[in-house]
Amino acid sequence: MRVAFLGSPAFAVPSLHALVSRFGVALVVTQPDRPAGRGRRLAPTAVRTAAQELGLEVEIYEPARRRVVDARLSDLELDVLVVVAFGHILKPSTLATASRGAVNVHASLLPRWRGVAPIERALWAGESVTGVTLMAIDPGVDTGAMLAQRIVPIAAEDTRVTLARKLSDVGAELLAARLQSWVEGALPSVEQNDAEASYAPRLQKEEGQIDWGEDPLQIWRQVRALYGWPGAYTELDGERLKVHAVKPLDLLPSAAPGSVLYADARDGVRVACGGGTLALLEVQLPGRAATAATELVSGRKLRTGMRLGSRVKKASRMES
């Protein structure tokens, strides 16, 4: 079987390894190097790094180079394109470079959470399960026929990072198990029910701002969903304070939302929310490393009676 792989971030790497070990990969296509880290130096995608370590040929894709990439793919006489978190919608000309078209590993139980941020939106919505879908790619956005699915429970401690790791591994296993059957025409497909679809739009940085007037469960979900990027945040004495971990408490607040109800270097930090209380566990000040919230109490940055947040914004609205 002649396979080309199109992917970019770390989420796609296990699928690349699964393909190489099972079928081989004739070509890897990925996005250009991007600025990364504090120094904003150009760095290759995780897929490019993995492909080079595996000794695979790599082609860099940009819209302006689409015809060049299409020609390269066509010359390979491919059976199938495998797409995992590639970062571009494939044009019909690209899909036509493989005799069986393209399949995609999508990190949700389609038709729920079509779009680019299914992991984050599932967490933020408070769902108890998600999963991966192997689907045939059509001209729409995550609208193709479903070939196989696997359910993955969402644990209370999961963040977007840990859940992505689980889904990435499960997706790779599903791809390796079902791809051959699909290429041979032996795997039935199921059309998606558009009436049951929900959408996972791209995350925006401003979505990270915590509204302390929200229910504590909603803030807890927001922090977990945005962990790493774009990250949840509030303000502390005019500085942006990143919030990496919180815990809902079964305590009614006795002050306005955002008020620090209790700040003790040993026993923790409690913050009033809309109708409840949150324990503030891990935070990060600008230019500093992430640390336990109690460390800020020891340094007198956090004190009982302080108010977090410059304002209370409107609650985020998510499509469902």
Residue pairs with C-beta under 8 A, 6 or more apart in sequence:
1 23
1 24
1 79
1 80
1 179
1 180
1 183
2 26
2 76
2 77
2 78
2 79
2 80
2 98
3 19
3 23
3 24
3 25
3 26
3 78
3 79
3 80
3 81
3 82
3 179
4 25
4 26
4 27
4 28
4 29
4 73
4 76
4 78
4 80
4 81
4 82
4 97
4 98
5 12
5 15
5 16
5 19
5 25
5 27
5 28
5 29
5 47
5 51
5 81
5 82
5 84
6 28
6 29
6 30
6 61
6 81
6 82
6 83
6 84
6 86
6 90
6 102
7 13
7 15
7 16
7 28
7 30
7 45
7 47
7 83
7 84
7 85
7 86
8 30
8 31
8 45
8 46
8 47
8 85
8 86
8 87
9 45
9 46
9 47
9 85
9 87
10 46
10 168
11 84
11 85
11 107
11 164
11 167
11 168
12 46
12 47
12 84
12 85
12 86
12 105
12 168
13 46
13 47
13 50
13 168
14 168
14 169
14 171
14 172
15 82
15 84
15 105
15 168
15 171
15 172
15 175
16 25
16 28
16 47
16 50
16 51
16 54
16 84
17 50
17 54
17 172
18 172
18 173
18 175
18 176
19 25
19 82
19 175
19 176
19 179
20 54
20 56
21 176
22 176
22 179
23 179
23 180
25 51
25 54
25 56
26 57
26 76
26 78
27 56
27 57
27 58
27 59
27 72
27 73
27 76
28 47
28 48
28 51
28 56
28 57
28 58
28 59
29 58
29 59
29 60
29 61
29 69
29 73
29 86
30 44
30 45
30 47
30 48
30 51
30 58
30 59
30 60
30 61
30 86
31 45
31 60
31 61
31 62
31 86
31 87
31 88
32 60
32 61
32 62
33 42
33 43
33 44
33 45
33 48
34 42
34 43
34 45
35 41
35 42
35 43
36 42
36 43
37 43
44 52
48 58
48 60
51 57
51 58
52 58
59 69
59 72
61 69
61 86
61 88
63 88
66 91
66 93
66 94
67 93
69 94
70 93
70 94
70 97
73 81
73 94
73 97
73 98
74 97
76 97
78 97
78 98
78 99
79 98
79 99
79 100
79 183
80 98
80 99
80 100
80 101
80 102
80 103
80 179
80 182
80 183
81 90
81 94
81 95
81 97
81 98
81 101
81 102
81 103
81 137
82 102
82 103
82 104
82 105
82 175
82 179
83 90
83 102
83 103
83 104
83 105
83 137
84 104
84 105
84 171
84 175
85 105
85 107
89 141
90 102
90 137
92 139
94 102
95 101
95 102
95 137
100 182
100 183
101 136
101 137
102 136
102 137
103 134
103 135
103 136
103 137
103 147
103 175
103 179
103 182
104 134
104 135
104 136
104 137
104 142
104 144
105 132
105 133
105 134
105 171
105 172
105 174
105 175
106 118
106 132
106 133
106 134
106 135
106 142
107 118
107 119
107 130
107 132
107 164
107 167
107 168
107 171
108 114
108 118
108 119
108 122
108 130
108 131
108 132
108 133
108 200
109 129
109 130
109 131
109 132
109 133
109 149
109 151
110 133
110 135
110 142
110 146
110 149
110 192
110 197
111 142
111 143
111 192
111 193
111 194
111 196
111 197
111 198
112 118
112 122
112 196
112 197
112 198
113 121
113 122
113 130
113 198
113 199
113 200
114 141
114 142
114 143
114 197
114 198
114 199
114 200
115 121
115 141
115 142
115 199
115 200
115 201
115 202
116 200
116 201
116 202
117 200
117 201
117 202
117 203
118 130
118 200
119 130
119 160
119 163
119 164
119 167
119 225
120 160
120 200
120 203
120 225
120 226
121 198
121 200
121 201
121 225
121 318
122 130
122 154
122 163
122 200
123 154
123 158
123 159
123 160
123 163
123 221
123 224
123 225
124 221
124 222
124 225
124 226
124 316
124 318
125 221
125 318
125 320
126 217
126 218
126 221
127 154
128 153
128 154
129 151
129 152
129 153
129 154
130 151
130 152
130 154
130 163
130 167
131 149
131 150
131 151
131 152
131 167
131 170
132 149
132 150
132 152
132 167
132 170
132 171
132 174
133 146
133 147
133 148
133 149
134 146
134 147
134 148
134 149
134 171
134 174
134 175
134 178
134 179
134 182
135 142
135 144
135 145
135 146
135 147
136 144
136 145
136 147
136 182
136 189
137 144
138 144
138 145
143 192
143 194
144 192
145 189
145 190
145 191
145 192
146 189
146 190
146 191
146 192
147 178
147 182
147 187
147 189
148 174
148 177
148 178
148 187
149 174
150 170
150 173
150 174
152 163
152 166
152 167
152 170
154 163
155 162
158 166
158 224
159 224
159 225
159 227
159 228
160 224
160 225
160 226
160 227
160 228
161 227
161 228
178 187
181 187
198 319
198 320
199 319
201 319
203 226
203 229
203 230
204 230
205 230
207 222
207 226
207 230
207 316
208 222
208 226
208 230
208 231
208 232
208 233
209 232
209 233
209 234
209 309
209 313
210 219
210 222
210 223
210 232
210 233
210 234
210 243
210 308
210 309
211 219
211 257
211 309
211 312
211 313
211 314
211 315
211 316
212 219
212 234
212 257
212 258
212 271
212 272
212 273
212 274
212 308
212 309
212 312
213 257
213 258
213 273
213 274
213 312
213 315
214 222
214 273
214 274
214 315
215 273
215 274
215 275
215 276
216 246
216 248
216 249
216 273
216 274
216 275
216 276
216 277
216 278
217 248
217 276
218 315
219 232
219 246
219 273
219 278
220 246
220 247
220 248
220 278
222 232
222 316
223 232
223 243
223 244
223 245
223 246
226 232
227 244
227 245
231 242
231 243
231 244
232 242
232 243
232 244
233 240
233 241
233 242
233 243
234 240
234 241
234 243
234 258
234 308
234 309
235 241
235 308
235 309
235 310
236 285
236 296
236 301
236 302
236 306
236 308
237 301
237 306
239 285
239 286
240 286
241 283
241 284
241 285
241 308
242 283
242 284
242 285
242 290
243 280
243 282
243 283
244 281
244 282
244 283
244 284
244 290
245 281
245 282
246 278
246 279
246 280
246 281
247 278
247 279
247 281
248 276
248 277
248 278
248 279
249 270
249 276
249 277
249 278
249 279
250 276
251 270
251 276
251 277
252 275
252 276
252 277
253 259
253 261
253 272
253 273
253 275
253 276
253 277
254 261
254 272
255 261
255 272
256 272
256 307
257 272
257 273
257 274
257 309
257 312
258 271
258 272
258 307
258 308
258 309
258 312
259 271
259 272
259 305
259 306
259 307
259 308
260 269
260 270
260 271
260 302
260 303
260 304
260 305
260 306
260 307
260 308
261 270
261 271
261 272
261 277
261 304
262 268
262 269
262 270
262 304
263 269
263 270
263 297
263 302
263 303
263 304
263 306
264 294
264 297
265 294
265 297
265 298
266 294
268 279
268 280
268 281
268 293
268 294
269 279
269 280
269 293
269 294
269 296
269 297
269 302
270 277
270 278
270 279
270 280
271 277
271 278
271 279
271 280
271 308
280 293
280 302
281 292
281 293
282 290
282 291
282 292
282 293
283 290
283 291
283 292
283 293
283 296
284 290
284 291
285 296
285 301
293 302
296 302
297 303
